[in-house]
Amino acid sequence: MADKTVIRVGHLPITDHLILGLTKYKLEKGGETFNNASLETVSIGGWNQVADALAAGEINAAFILAPTAMDLFKSGVKIKLVMFTHRTGSVLITNKRANIQTLEDFAGKVIIIPYQLSVHHMLLHKLMSEKGMIPGKDVMLEVMAPGQMPMAIQYDEEGEVGGFIVAEPFGSQAILEGYGEEFALSKDIWPNHPCCVLVMNEELTEGHPDAVLELIKSLELSGRYAAQKPQGAAAVGAWFFNQKKEIMERVLAGEIQRIKTDELMPVIDDLAVIQEYMSGQMGVLSDKIDLEKFVDARFAQEVGCK
């Protein structure tokens, strides 16, 4: 039998990347077998490192922020967006010591974001702009890796940090550890918004389509499983992310639906909203890209992504 195609996927330990963990679990426990692909997952702490690893060829695929992926494509990195990895799933958390009751109370405080080229940055900008506030002026923005954010408010005794906007489970972690409170869900700022996407090196999508299709089929099934069996998905998420099970259960199996994992078709119109807003109102995306050339939806279409 011919050697399998290695797909080395970079990701963060966030619920937005849960479907990757579910697929890895199935493969390791014998619940699923790949004939064409060999999956390797690489857990990375921050978004800058993911972008650098992808650009350097240290990984040939990544679960990555959509605006960051657009910027890499614009800079000449040969990647294609092949599917969304989730919808919604982030939260704006306040620091209990900062005494935040209204959006205006953030004035003069620091708000932590995971990356400049993130949907989180866009959502925060949208939320504050609607109240006449300017992020970077009325509030100070600081970039930090998601996993470090709960600790940032834990040790902020003066309440200088107003809060942070981040992918779960780090919002729920801060709440359950007693340092943070939930201010807004990302889905309440932009309903059903996309955020992270799966991108792959063109050498994979063009040279090894059978391996790519095999992985995407598995990821799509993992997304459906997470939506239908949240308790089971929470247990696997705790294993994959090295996270407490009760934190994952709050994210996935609580009364509020915090993340959607069963609508993974890449929608160009949604990406266009991100591109227009972040290049126009925010000015952080300098040049627009041709989204039709960036997105390769044929695999998601073939496996029946919604």
Backbone as CSV, one residue per row, in Angstrom:
resi,resn,N_x,N_y,N_z,CA_x,CA_y,CA_z,C_x,C_y,C_z
1,MET,0.848,-1.202,0.000,0.000,0.000,0.000,0.881,1.249,0.000
2,ALA,0.487,2.230,-0.754,1.259,3.470,-0.838,1.263,4.187,0.509
3,ASP,2.314,4.967,0.746,2.386,5.737,1.978,1.219,6.711,2.054
4,LYS,0.713,6.889,3.261,-0.372,7.845,3.454,0.175,9.272,3.422
5,THR,-0.674,10.187,3.017,-0.314,11.604,2.980,-0.404,12.188,4.381
6,VAL,0.690,12.743,4.864,0.699,13.339,6.200,0.052,14.723,6.144
7,ILE,-0.989,14.896,6.924,-1.614,16.213,7.091,-1.316,16.652,8.520
8,ARG,-0.452,17.638,8.623,0.035,18.123,9.922,-0.694,19.425,10.238
9,VAL,-1.612,19.355,11.193,-2.558,20.445,11.442,-2.204,21.193,12.721
10,GLY,-1.921,22.480,12.602,-1.722,23.320,13.768,-3.053,23.812,14.304
11,HIS,-3.137,23.939,15.629,-4.393,24.386,16.244,-4.092,24.965,17.616
12,LEU,-5.080,25.619,18.208,-5.013,26.103,19.581,-5.895,25.230,20.473
13,PRO,-5.688,25.263,21.782,-6.533,24.472,22.693,-7.849,25.184,23.005
14,ILE,-8.633,25.447,21.968,-9.894,26.171,22.108,-11.033,25.353,21.517
15,THR,-12.240,25.614,22.006,-13.405,24.841,21.580,-13.693,25.026,20.098
16,ASP,-13.266,26.131,19.524,-13.411,26.351,18.081,-12.726,25.246,17.279
17,HIS,-11.805,24.524,17.908,-11.031,23.486,17.234,-11.388,22.089,17.739
18,LEU,-12.546,21.990,18.367,-12.995,20.731,18.957,-13.119,19.606,17.942
19,ILE,-13.599,19.916,16.745,-13.830,18.832,15.779,-12.528,18.120,15.416
20,LEU,-11.416,18.832,15.486,-10.119,18.196,15.231,-9.809,17.177,16.324
21,GLY,-10.090,17.541,17.567,-9.876,16.624,18.677,-10.758,15.397,18.589
22,LEU,-12.002,15.587,18.166,-12.913,14.451,18.021,-12.423,13.487,16.947
23,THR,-11.952,14.037,15.840,-11.417,13.172,14.780,-10.157,12.452,15.251
24,LYS,-9.281,13.148,15.950,-8.068,12.501,16.465,-8.427,11.377,17.432
25,TYR,-9.411,11.626,18.276,-9.848,10.619,19.245,-10.371,9.372,18.535
26,LYS,-11.198,9.575,17.516,-11.732,8.442,16.753,-10.606,7.612,16.136
27,LEU,-9.625,8.286,15.592,-8.510,7.582,14.953,-7.658,6.828,15.973
28,GLU,-7.398,7.461,17.121,-6.544,6.827,18.132,-7.232,5.657,18.819
29,LYS,-8.555,5.747,18.965,-9.296,4.703,19.678,-9.854,3.634,18.746
30,GLY,-9.572,3.760,17.452,-10.017,2.743,16.516,-11.444,2.893,16.036
31,GLY,-12.066,4.023,16.342,-13.434,4.244,15.881,-13.514,4.634,14.423
32,GLU,-12.379,4.970,13.857,-12.330,5.383,12.456,-10.932,5.060,11.921
33,THR,-10.864,4.758,10.643,-9.583,4.455,9.998,-9.450,5.269,8.726
34,PHE,-8.289,5.849,8.521,-8.004,6.568,7.280,-7.204,5.665,6.346
35,ASN,-7.567,5.676,5.081,-6.833,4.921,4.070,-5.812,5.773,3.331
36,ASN,-6.086,7.079,3.251,-5.256,7.965,2.433,-4.466,8.995,3.231
37,ALA,-4.994,9.395,4.378,-4.385,10.472,5.167,-3.795,9.936,6.463
38,SER,-2.742,10.588,6.910,-2.174,10.358,8.235,-2.233,11.687,8.977
39,LEU,-3.054,11.752,10.025,-3.288,13.010,10.727,-2.291,13.202,11.862
40,GLU,-1.645,14.365,11.858,-0.815,14.791,12.982,-1.356,16.130,13.469
41,THR,-1.604,16.250,14.760,-2.086,17.511,15.313,-0.973,18.164,16.123
42,VAL,-0.863,19.476,15.991,0.186,20.237,16.669,-0.483,21.346,17.474
43,SER,-0.503,21.203,18.790,-1.109,22.217,19.652,-0.132,23.374,19.832
44,ILE,-0.616,24.580,19.568,0.214,25.789,19.577,-0.438,26.805,20.510
45,GLY,0.381,27.579,21.216,-0.152,28.463,22.239,-0.857,29.701,21.727
46,GLY,-0.302,30.338,20.676,-0.835,31.620,20.232,-0.975,31.706,18.730
47,TRP,-1.724,32.717,18.297,-2.049,32.835,16.870,-0.851,33.218,16.024
48,ASN,0.039,34.022,16.557,1.209,34.420,15.785,2.060,33.210,15.419
49,GLN,2.180,32.283,16.368,2.965,31.074,16.119,2.301,30.179,15.073
50,VAL,0.964,30.131,15.079,0.253,29.345,14.062,0.532,29.916,12.674
51,ALA,0.400,31.234,12.557,0.638,31.892,11.269,2.075,31.673,10.800
52,ASP,3.029,31.812,11.720,4.440,31.628,11.364,4.728,30.192,10.934
53,ALA,4.159,29.232,11.651,4.391,27.819,11.329,3.822,27.472,9.959
54,LEU,2.674,28.039,9.644,2.051,27.782,8.344,2.878,28.411,7.225
55,ALA,3.302,29.651,7.435,4.092,30.346,6.416,5.444,29.668,6.190
56,ALA,6.007,29.089,7.257,7.325,28.452,7.161,7.257,27.009,6.670
57,GLY,6.045,26.475,6.530,5.906,25.097,6.083,6.127,24.060,7.171
58,GLU,6.153,24.495,8.435,6.310,23.541,9.539,5.046,22.708,9.726
59,ILE,3.923,23.260,9.321,2.652,22.550,9.263,2.095,22.775,7.863
60,ASN,1.273,21.860,7.382,0.702,22.060,6.043,-0.797,22.291,6.074
61,ALA,-1.326,22.465,7.284,-2.737,22.801,7.462,-2.889,23.457,8.823
62,ALA,-3.964,24.225,8.996,-4.168,24.883,10.285,-5.630,25.230,10.497
63,PHE,-6.053,25.095,11.745,-7.289,25.706,12.214,-6.871,27.115,12.638
64,ILE,-7.371,28.114,11.937,-6.807,29.459,12.070,-7.898,30.513,11.928
65,LEU,-7.665,31.673,12.499,-8.589,32.801,12.385,-8.772,33.192,10.922
66,ALA,-10.021,33.394,10.514,-10.290,33.727,9.113,-9.523,34.968,8.639
67,PRO,-9.506,36.080,9.391,-8.769,37.256,8.902,-7.259,37.020,8.805
68,THR,-6.714,36.227,9.717,-5.289,35.894,9.658,-4.986,35.075,8.416
69,ALA,-5.881,34.133,8.110,-5.712,33.320,6.904,-5.772,34.186,5.650
70,MET,-6.685,35.154,5.625,-6.770,36.077,4.485,-5.459,36.837,4.314
71,ASP,-4.898,37.284,5.424,-3.656,38.055,5.376,-2.493,37.197,4.878
72,LEU,-2.443,35.946,5.301,-1.398,35.033,4.819,-1.534,34.799,3.317
73,PHE,-2.767,34.606,2.864,-3.022,34.397,1.435,-2.581,35.625,0.639
74,LYS,-2.911,36.796,1.169,-2.533,38.055,0.513,-1.012,38.195,0.418
75,SER,-0.307,37.683,1.429,1.155,37.818,1.450,1.857,36.765,0.595
76,GLY,1.070,35.874,-0.027,1.658,34.915,-0.954,1.793,33.494,-0.456
77,VAL,1.338,33.219,0.764,1.371,31.843,1.263,0.343,31.025,0.480
78,LYS,0.770,29.899,-0.053,-0.071,29.098,-0.953,-1.020,28.212,-0.150
79,ILE,-2.129,28.804,0.279,-3.119,28.069,1.063,-4.503,28.241,0.459
80,LYS,-5.373,27.301,0.809,-6.779,27.375,0.431,-7.636,27.168,1.679
81,LEU,-8.711,27.919,1.763,-9.686,27.728,2.834,-10.641,26.627,2.390
82,VAL,-10.701,25.532,3.149,-11.496,24.385,2.706,-12.764,24.164,3.520
83,MET,-12.832,24.702,4.741,-14.075,24.596,5.507,-14.024,25.548,6.695
84,PHE,-15.210,25.903,7.201,-15.289,26.551,8.503,-15.117,25.451,9.558
85,THR,-14.555,25.782,10.712,-14.392,24.771,11.758,-15.477,24.864,12.831
86,HIS,-16.257,25.929,12.805,-17.336,26.151,13.774,-18.033,27.447,13.377
87,ARG,-19.081,27.791,14.103,-19.656,29.135,14.111,-19.893,29.534,15.570
88,THR,-19.828,30.818,15.823,-19.956,31.409,17.167,-18.912,30.802,18.112
89,GLY,-19.153,30.853,19.424,-18.254,30.166,20.344,-17.314,31.024,21.168
90,SER,-17.433,32.355,21.078,-16.564,33.220,21.874,-17.393,34.053,22.848
91,VAL,-16.701,34.737,23.745,-17.387,35.433,24.830,-16.545,36.625,25.288
92,LEU,-17.232,37.690,25.689,-16.583,38.845,26.316,-16.739,38.693,27.824
93,ILE,-15.617,38.592,28.504,-15.576,38.364,29.949,-15.122,39.641,30.650
94,THR,-15.767,39.955,31.768,-15.311,41.086,32.576,-14.533,40.580,33.788
95,ASN,-13.583,41.386,34.197,-12.805,41.140,35.404,-13.645,41.583,36.600
96,LYS,-13.908,40.682,37.525,-14.748,41.027,38.680,-14.215,42.240,39.437
97,ARG,-12.895,42.371,39.497,-12.305,43.480,40.257,-12.455,44.821,39.547
98,ALA,-12.823,44.799,38.268,-12.915,46.046,37.498,-14.277,46.722,37.626
99,ASN,-15.235,46.045,38.241,-16.574,46.618,38.467,-17.218,47.118,37.176
100,ILE,-17.281,46.259,36.192,-17.895,46.595,34.907,-19.370,46.208,34.937
101,GLN,-20.243,47.189,34.757,-21.683,46.920,34.671,-22.227,47.220,33.279
102,THR,-21.682,48.239,32.649,-22.119,48.635,31.310,-20.903,48.695,30.392
103,LEU,-21.159,48.782,29.104,-20.058,48.862,28.147,-19.205,50.101,28.408
104,GLU,-19.860,51.188,28.799,-19.136,52.434,29.054,-18.150,52.306,30.218
105,ASP,-18.386,51.341,31.102,-17.494,51.148,32.245,-16.114,50.625,31.839
106,PHE,-16.003,50.136,30.612,-14.693,49.688,30.119,-13.757,50.867,29.824
107,ALA,-14.292,52.086,29.737,-13.485,53.256,29.382,-12.288,53.386,30.327
108,GLY,-11.110,53.568,29.729,-9.890,53.714,30.504,-9.267,52.409,30.958
109,LYS,-9.939,51.301,30.661,-9.430,49.985,31.046,-8.727,49.309,29.863
110,VAL,-8.075,48.217,30.155,-7.483,47.358,29.132,-8.468,46.244,28.798
111,ILE,-8.656,45.983,27.510,-9.378,44.790,27.074,-8.394,43.936,26.284
112,ILE,-8.327,42.675,26.647,-7.389,41.762,25.998,-8.077,41.066,24.831
113,ILE,-7.391,41.035,23.689,-7.877,40.330,22.504,-6.853,39.262,22.124
114,PRO,-7.266,38.221,21.400,-6.319,37.153,21.076,-5.357,37.474,19.942
115,TYR,-5.743,38.404,19.071,-4.891,38.735,17.924,-5.513,39.941,17.237
116,GLN,-4.670,40.766,16.612,-5.227,41.920,15.906,-6.102,41.477,14.737
117,LEU,-5.628,40.493,13.981,-6.381,40.000,12.826,-7.285,38.854,13.259
118,SER,-8.255,39.194,14.106,-9.188,38.193,14.631,-10.615,38.703,14.526
119,VAL,-11.538,37.779,14.432,-12.953,38.140,14.465,-13.302,38.721,15.835
120,HIS,-12.593,38.310,16.870,-12.819,38.870,18.211,-12.577,40.380,18.216
121,HIS,-11.498,40.797,17.569,-11.187,42.221,17.456,-12.305,42.942,16.709
122,MET,-12.774,42.337,15.638,-13.868,42.908,14.853,-15.147,43.024,15.685
123,LEU,-15.490,41.973,16.425,-16.720,41.988,17.216,-16.646,43.030,18.327
124,LEU,-15.491,43.149,18.959,-15.324,44.163,19.999,-15.452,45.559,19.402
125,HIS,-14.837,45.768,18.251,-14.927,47.053,17.561,-16.381,47.377,17.224
126,LYS,-17.104,46.397,16.723,-18.517,46.581,16.366,-19.346,46.928,17.599
127,LEU,-19.151,46.187,18.662,-19.906,46.408,19.892,-19.658,47.801,20.449
128,MET,-18.402,48.219,20.474,-18.068,49.513,21.063,-18.439,50.674,20.146
129,SER,-18.267,50.479,18.849,-18.602,51.544,17.902,-20.081,51.895,17.958
130,GLU,-20.902,50.891,18.196,-22.344,51.136,18.279,-22.710,51.983,19.489
131,LYS,-21.806,52.065,20.469,-22.005,52.919,21.644,-21.164,54.194,21.562
132,GLY,-20.564,54.438,20.391,-19.765,55.642,20.205,-18.388,55.578,20.825
133,MET,-17.930,54.384,21.160,-16.608,54.215,21.762,-15.612,53.740,20.712
134,ILE,-14.352,54.087,20.904,-13.309,53.726,19.943,-12.288,52.825,20.625
135,PRO,-12.240,51.533,20.246,-11.200,50.655,20.799,-9.814,51.168,20.418
136,GLY,-8.910,51.186,21.373,-7.580,51.732,21.134,-7.474,53.173,21.590
137,LYS,-8.640,53.805,21.798,-8.655,55.186,22.297,-9.399,55.245,23.632
138,ASP,-10.674,54.878,23.601,-11.456,54.878,24.845,-11.090,53.701,25.743
139,VAL,-10.697,52.609,25.131,-10.152,51.469,25.872,-8.818,51.102,25.242
140,MET,-7.945,50.540,26.044,-6.650,50.096,25.530,-6.741,48.615,25.185
141,LEU,-6.191,48.248,24.055,-6.214,46.855,23.628,-4.846,46.221,23.838
142,GLU,-4.865,44.997,24.312,-3.630,44.235,24.495,-3.829,42.854,23.891
143,VAL,-2.842,42.376,23.147,-2.919,41.049,22.527,-2.267,40.025,23.449
144,MET,-2.952,38.906,23.612,-2.441,37.854,24.485,-2.949,36.501,23.991
145,ALA,-2.164,35.465,24.168,-2.609,34.116,23.816,-3.831,33.745,24.653
146,PRO,-4.821,33.089,24.057,-6.061,32.777,24.784,-5.846,32.087,26.125
147,GLY,-4.936,31.133,26.176,-4.737,30.376,27.407,-4.186,31.185,28.564
148,GLN,-3.635,32.364,28.279,-3.070,33.208,29.330,-4.084,34.206,29.894
149,MET,-5.225,34.345,29.214,-6.165,35.403,29.599,-6.783,35.218,30.984
150,PRO,-7.235,34.012,31.367,-7.790,33.881,32.725,-6.797,34.299,33.808
151,MET,-5.533,33.951,33.629,-4.503,34.310,34.603,-4.286,35.825,34.647
152,ALA,-4.496,36.483,33.507,-4.285,37.937,33.456,-5.242,38.677,34.378
153,ILE,-6.486,38.199,34.479,-7.407,38.872,35.406,-7.264,38.304,36.824
154,GLN,-6.840,37.074,36.928,-6.645,36.469,38.253,-5.639,37.274,39.075
155,TYR,-4.574,37.737,38.420,-3.506,38.437,39.136,-3.573,39.957,38.998
156,ASP,-4.660,40.464,38.439,-4.835,41.915,38.282,-5.587,42.460,39.496
157,GLU,-4.868,42.701,40.558,-5.502,43.094,41.817,-6.105,44.492,41.773
158,GLU,-5.606,45.343,40.877,-6.089,46.725,40.809,-7.281,46.888,39.870
159,GLY,-7.621,45.849,39.138,-8.748,45.959,38.205,-8.447,46.814,36.994
160,GLU,-7.176,46.866,36.589,-6.813,47.669,35.416,-7.278,47.019,34.114
161,VAL,-7.348,45.697,34.135,-7.867,44.972,32.972,-9.377,44.860,33.114
162,GLY,-10.079,45.463,32.162,-11.538,45.401,32.224,-12.066,44.017,31.917
163,GLY,-11.370,43.323,31.007,-11.803,41.983,30.642,-11.114,41.511,29.384
164,PHE,-11.669,40.473,28.791,-11.094,39.934,27.557,-12.179,39.303,26.704
165,ILE,-11.923,39.270,25.408,-12.808,38.578,24.478,-12.015,37.426,23.881
166,VAL,-12.601,36.224,23.934,-11.816,35.025,23.628,-12.729,33.875,23.243
167,ALA,-12.140,32.900,22.584,-12.841,31.647,22.324,-12.952,30.853,23.621
168,GLU,-14.057,30.142,23.759,-14.154,29.185,24.848,-13.093,28.086,24.655
169,PRO,-12.661,27.424,25.715,-13.261,27.376,27.054,-12.679,28.374,28.047
170,PHE,-11.890,29.350,27.567,-11.177,30.203,28.513,-12.078,31.233,29.186
171,GLY,-13.215,31.558,28.567,-14.198,32.386,29.253,-14.822,31.627,30.407
172,SER,-15.277,30.419,30.126,-15.879,29.587,31.173,-14.872,29.254,32.264
173,GLN,-13.610,29.088,31.893,-12.580,28.820,32.895,-12.480,29.978,33.882
174,ALA,-12.454,31.209,33.368,-12.349,32.383,34.246,-13.570,32.511,35.154
175,ILE,-14.741,32.163,34.623,-15.968,32.237,35.418,-15.956,31.185,36.520
176,LEU,-15.659,29.936,36.163,-15.695,28.854,37.146,-14.578,28.978,38.174
177,GLU,-13.486,29.637,37.811,-12.409,29.869,38.780,-12.695,31.072,39.673
178,GLY,-13.745,31.833,39.339,-14.205,32.894,40.221,-13.663,34.279,39.954
179,TYR,-12.958,34.469,38.825,-12.333,35.768,38.557,-13.075,36.592,37.509
180,GLY,-13.906,35.932,36.709,-14.556,36.625,35.605,-16.060,36.469,35.606
181,GLU,-16.718,37.367,34.884,-18.165,37.297,34.689,-18.473,37.464,33.208
182,GLU,-19.551,36.845,32.779,-19.932,36.886,31.370,-20.641,38.199,31.060
183,PHE,-20.115,38.942,30.090,-20.723,40.212,29.697,-21.547,40.060,28.423
184,ALA,-21.009,39.358,27.430,-21.725,39.176,26.159,-21.193,37.946,25.445
185,LEU,-22.092,37.237,24.786,-21.680,36.147,23.905,-21.424,36.708,22.519
186,SER,-20.448,36.140,21.843,-20.123,36.641,20.498,-21.307,36.518,19.553
187,LYS,-22.126,35.482,19.742,-23.267,35.278,18.842,-24.326,36.359,19.014
188,ASP,-24.289,37.071,20.148,-25.231,38.171,20.356,-24.745,39.463,19.706
189,ILE,-23.473,39.511,19.344,-22.926,40.667,18.627,-23.102,40.481,17.125
190,TRP,-22.805,39.294,16.638,-23.025,38.933,15.229,-23.577,37.514,15.216
191,PRO,-24.891,37.364,15.089,-25.490,36.029,15.127,-24.897,35.087,14.075
192,ASN,-24.581,33.878,14.521,-24.110,32.802,13.640,-22.813,33.151,12.905
193,HIS,-21.982,33.948,13.544,-20.761,34.408,12.876,-19.753,33.281,12.695
194,PRO,-18.967,33.328,11.619,-17.809,32.436,11.495,-16.642,33.012,12.289
195,CYS,-15.598,32.227,12.434,-14.416,32.717,13.149,-13.182,31.967,12.673
196,CYS,-13.035,30.710,13.096,-11.892,29.912,12.653,-12.251,29.083,11.427
197,VAL,-11.233,28.866,10.620,-11.397,28.121,9.372,-10.265,27.104,9.269
198,LEU,-10.471,26.107,8.428,-9.399,25.165,8.117,-8.781,25.562,6.792
199,VAL,-7.495,25.841,6.829,-6.758,26.111,5.595,-5.731,25.010,5.389
200,MET,-5.446,24.756,4.123,-4.458,23.741,3.767,-3.535,24.273,2.692
201,ASN,-2.317,23.795,2.722,-1.367,24.107,1.662,-1.916,23.618,0.325
202,GLU,-1.737,24.411,-0.709,-2.239,24.032,-2.036,-1.652,22.707,-2.513
203,GLU,-0.462,22.376,-2.051,0.138,21.102,-2.448,-0.727,19.929,-1.984
204,LEU,-1.400,20.113,-0.856,-2.324,19.084,-0.370,-3.604,19.057,-1.190
205,THR,-4.230,20.230,-1.346,-5.537,20.261,-2.014,-5.443,19.869,-3.476
206,GLU,-4.330,20.205,-4.118,-4.177,19.885,-5.538,-3.533,18.519,-5.760
207,GLY,-2.582,18.162,-4.892,-1.825,16.933,-5.110,-2.361,15.704,-4.408
208,HIS,-3.136,15.916,-3.342,-3.607,14.779,-2.542,-5.084,14.953,-2.162
209,PRO,-5.949,15.121,-3.157,-7.360,15.396,-2.854,-8.055,14.272,-2.101
210,ASP,-7.661,13.021,-2.316,-8.302,11.909,-1.608,-8.032,11.985,-0.109
211,ALA,-6.815,12.364,0.253,-6.470,12.502,1.670,-7.216,13.676,2.296
212,VAL,-7.289,14.773,1.569,-8.006,15.952,2.060,-9.477,15.621,2.263
213,LEU,-10.071,14.964,1.296,-11.491,14.609,1.380,-11.757,13.699,2.578
214,GLU,-10.864,12.766,2.810,-11.021,11.835,3.926,-11.043,12.577,5.259
215,LEU,-10.120,13.517,5.427,-10.077,14.286,6.669,-11.317,15.152,6.819
216,ILE,-11.717,15.823,5.756,-12.859,16.735,5.853,-14.150,15.968,6.122
217,LYS,-14.286,14.802,5.554,-15.450,13.967,5.855,-15.500,13.633,7.334
218,SER,-14.367,13.253,7.892,-14.311,12.926,9.313,-14.620,14.142,10.180
219,LEU,-14.068,15.298,9.820,-14.313,16.519,10.592,-15.784,16.910,10.555
220,GLU,-16.408,16.739,9.399,-17.834,17.062,9.281,-18.656,16.160,10.198
221,LEU,-18.330,14.877,10.234,-19.022,13.940,11.123,-18.750,14.281,12.589
222,SER,-17.533,14.709,12.886,-17.197,15.123,14.250,-18.027,16.325,14.669
223,GLY,-18.229,17.253,13.747,-19.053,18.416,14.044,-20.486,18.041,14.349
224,ARG,-21.016,17.097,13.604,-22.382,16.638,13.859,-22.472,15.919,15.209
225,TYR,-21.455,15.121,15.497,-21.433,14.419,16.787,-21.441,15.418,17.945
226,ALA,-20.609,16.447,17.854,-20.533,17.438,18.933,-21.873,18.124,19.153
227,ALA,-22.599,18.374,18.068,-23.906,19.024,18.177,-24.947,18.093,18.797
228,GLN,-24.841,16.812,18.492,-25.851,15.846,18.939,-25.524,15.209,20.283
229,LYS,-24.245,15.098,20.607,-23.805,14.435,21.837,-22.849,15.340,22.615
230,PRO,-23.367,16.441,23.158,-22.471,17.417,23.793,-21.709,16.874,25.000
231,GLN,-22.318,15.965,25.762,-21.607,15.413,26.920,-20.392,14.599,26.479
232,GLY,-20.596,13.768,25.469,-19.478,12.986,24.946,-18.407,13.868,24.347
233,ALA,-18.844,14.913,23.627,-17.888,15.845,23.027,-17.102,16.582,24.104
234,ALA,-17.761,16.906,25.218,-17.080,17.599,26.315,-15.989,16.723,26.919
235,ALA,-16.264,15.432,27.046,-15.265,14.513,27.599,-14.049,14.423,26.688
236,VAL,-14.286,14.340,25.385,-13.170,14.289,24.437,-12.428,15.623,24.421
237,GLY,-13.177,16.722,24.494,-12.548,18.038,24.527,-11.631,18.203,25.730
238,ALA,-12.059,17.691,26.885,-11.223,17.759,28.087,-9.919,16.995,27.869
239,TRP,-10.019,15.859,27.200,-8.830,15.042,26.881,-7.919,15.761,25.884
240,PHE,-8.491,16.280,24.816,-7.695,16.859,23.734,-7.045,18.177,24.144
241,PHE,-7.773,18.979,24.925,-7.284,20.305,25.304,-6.608,20.315,26.672
242,ASN,-6.567,19.161,27.347,-6.023,19.087,28.705,-6.737,20.094,29.605
243,GLN,-8.059,20.016,29.561,-8.910,20.984,30.249,-9.817,20.233,31.227
244,LYS,-10.312,20.917,32.237,-11.229,20.287,33.194,-12.561,19.967,32.510
245,LYS,-13.086,18.790,32.824,-14.314,18.342,32.173,-15.484,19.274,32.477
246,GLU,-15.565,19.772,33.722,-16.695,20.638,34.070,-16.670,21.946,33.281
247,ILE,-15.481,22.405,32.924,-15.373,23.608,32.094,-15.882,23.313,30.695
248,MET,-15.472,22.184,30.131,-15.938,21.812,28.795,-17.440,21.551,28.783
249,GLU,-17.963,20.997,29.863,-19.406,20.750,29.930,-20.186,22.059,29.988
250,ARG,-19.651,23.061,30.666,-20.334,24.361,30.687,-20.423,24.941,29.282
251,VAL,-19.353,24.764,28.503,-19.319,25.305,27.142,-20.266,24.551,26.219
252,LEU,-20.240,23.231,26.301,-20.910,22.406,25.290,-22.262,21.858,25.712
253,ALA,-22.464,21.647,27.000,-23.663,20.925,27.438,-24.542,21.737,28.380
254,GLY,-24.329,23.043,28.432,-25.160,23.890,29.277,-26.475,24.250,28.602
255,GLU,-27.260,25.079,29.270,-28.570,25.467,28.733,-28.442,26.376,27.516
256,ILE,-27.373,27.144,27.453,-27.165,28.080,26.342,-26.283,27.428,25.288
257,GLN,-26.701,27.510,24.030,-25.840,27.020,22.951,-24.764,28.067,22.686
258,ARG,-23.529,27.720,22.988,-22.430,28.674,22.893,-21.646,28.553,21.594
259,ILE,-21.733,27.408,20.956,-20.959,27.178,19.736,-21.731,26.244,18.822
260,LYS,-21.585,26.443,17.521,-22.205,25.562,16.533,-21.102,24.845,15.770
261,THR,-21.239,23.530,15.682,-20.207,22.732,15.018,-20.744,21.962,13.817
262,ASP,-21.996,22.214,13.452,-22.596,21.438,12.364,-23.020,22.293,11.170
263,GLU,-22.410,23.477,11.043,-22.606,24.323,9.858,-21.226,24.771,9.381
264,LEU,-20.548,23.886,8.662,-19.131,24.088,8.368,-18.838,24.436,6.913
265,MET,-19.887,24.599,6.106,-19.673,25.009,4.718,-19.047,26.402,4.673
266,PRO,-17.948,26.580,3.958,-17.365,27.926,3.848,-18.247,28.825,2.989
267,VAL,-18.709,29.916,3.575,-19.636,30.830,2.905,-18.886,32.120,2.562
268,ILE,-18.731,32.366,1.283,-17.950,33.523,0.837,-18.586,34.830,1.293
269,ASP,-19.909,34.905,1.312,-20.572,36.139,1.746,-20.199,36.494,3.185
270,ASP,-20.074,35.501,4.045,-19.679,35.762,5.434,-18.235,36.254,5.512
271,LEU,-17.376,35.650,4.724,-15.980,36.094,4.682,-15.876,37.511,4.136
272,ALA,-16.760,37.840,3.197,-16.767,39.194,2.631,-17.149,40.226,3.685
273,VAL,-18.065,39.863,4.584,-18.443,40.774,5.674,-17.223,41.078,6.544
274,ILE,-16.472,40.041,6.874,-15.255,40.225,7.681,-14.260,41.110,6.945
275,GLN,-14.038,40.802,5.682,-13.045,41.540,4.904,-13.439,43.006,4.751
276,GLU,-14.702,43.259,4.458,-15.167,44.641,4.282,-15.027,45.431,5.580
277,TYR,-15.435,44.835,6.684,-15.414,45.556,7.958,-13.982,45.806,8.436
278,MET,-13.145,44.791,8.347,-11.792,44.925,8.893,-10.868,45.742,7.999
279,SER,-11.217,45.856,6.723,-10.432,46.729,5.844,-11.017,48.139,5.831
280,GLY,-12.342,48.250,5.934,-13.005,49.547,5.866,-13.072,50.252,7.204
281,GLN,-13.981,49.809,8.069,-14.179,50.474,9.360,-12.954,50.405,10.272
282,MET,-12.188,49.316,10.186,-11.075,49.139,11.122,-9.713,49.457,10.526
283,GLY,-9.526,49.180,9.250,-8.251,49.454,8.604,-7.116,48.531,9.001
284,VAL,-7.444,47.348,9.537,-6.378,46.425,9.951,-6.050,45.402,8.865
285,LEU,-6.976,45.185,7.939,-6.672,44.406,6.736,-6.375,45.409,5.637
286,SER,-5.145,45.438,5.175,-4.734,46.508,4.262,-5.271,46.327,2.849
287,ASP,-5.132,45.146,2.301,-5.580,44.903,0.931,-6.584,43.766,0.910
288,LYS,-7.602,43.918,0.089,-8.591,42.849,-0.048,-8.043,41.753,-0.957
289,ILE,-8.532,40.550,-0.725,-8.158,39.419,-1.571,-9.368,38.981,-2.386
290,ASP,-9.108,38.209,-3.421,-10.182,37.606,-4.209,-10.636,36.357,-3.464
291,LEU,-11.771,36.453,-2.795,-12.234,35.353,-1.960,-12.560,34.105,-2.774
292,GLU,-12.956,34.300,-4.019,-13.255,33.149,-4.885,-11.994,32.312,-5.130
293,LYS,-10.847,32.975,-5.185,-9.586,32.252,-5.386,-9.047,31.658,-4.086
294,PHE,-9.467,32.231,-2.975,-9.000,31.804,-1.655,-9.747,30.564,-1.161
295,VAL,-11.028,30.489,-1.457,-11.882,29.407,-0.946,-11.943,28.257,-1.947
296,ASP,-11.744,27.054,-1.444,-11.909,25.826,-2.229,-12.952,24.975,-1.503
297,ALA,-14.204,25.140,-1.906,-15.319,24.517,-1.184,-15.688,23.136,-1.704
298,ARG,-14.950,22.621,-2.677,-15.391,21.370,-3.319,-15.409,20.193,-2.351
299,PHE,-14.481,20.148,-1.411,-14.447,19.030,-0.463,-15.627,19.113,0.510
300,ALA,-15.876,20.317,1.031,-17.007,20.510,1.940,-18.327,20.201,1.242
301,GLN,-18.419,20.577,-0.024,-19.627,20.269,-0.786,-19.790,18.768,-0.964
302,GLU,-18.698,18.089,-1.260,-18.776,16.648,-1.525,-19.187,15.853,-0.295
303,VAL,-18.755,16.292,0.886,-19.109,15.541,2.097,-20.443,15.992,2.692
304,GLY,-21.072,16.986,2.083,-22.406,17.402,2.515,-22.439,18.357,3.679
305,CYS,-21.422,19.196,3.816,-21.458,20.218,4.868,-22.663,21.127,4.688
306,LYS,-23.265,21.496,5.800,-24.366,22.460,5.778,-23.805,23.873,5.683
